[in-house]
Amino acid sequence: MAMKRLTRQRKAVLDVVQKARNHPDAAWIYQEVRKIVPSISLGTVYRTLEALVSEGQIAVLARAGEATRYDANPVPHHHLICERCGEIVDLEVELPDLLTPARAAYPELQVHEAKVEFRGLCSACRQTLRS
């Protein structure tokens, strides 16, 4: 998909996501972008996020029962979800091939992707528990 023109609003949304280290949701992004572009609407933020995801500039983290979160790193990678505070931490770890055995076991399906989610404690929560 061709990238759209980098408008002031679009640049502000992209900058906020790229500077965030907390894998923010759209509501948080909207509040931060309004500090830069006060007239922006929540709808514009949602549409811009959708466009940035479809263009491969950011990634989406969708988990059942939770608000969709956004990741500035569009390269496939895994995450650790802190069971105490909910922080999402990027993990750059190599895993064995999960797609080939899944495709072989279920030839009637078209499997595109495998995602692994690690659960545990972030460093801050781990430190708090040690104290």
Summary of the structure (lengths in Angstrom):
residues: 131
radius of gyration: 17.3
end to end distance: 50.3
largest distance: 52.2
contacts: 306
relative contact order: 0.13
helix: 37%
strand: 15%
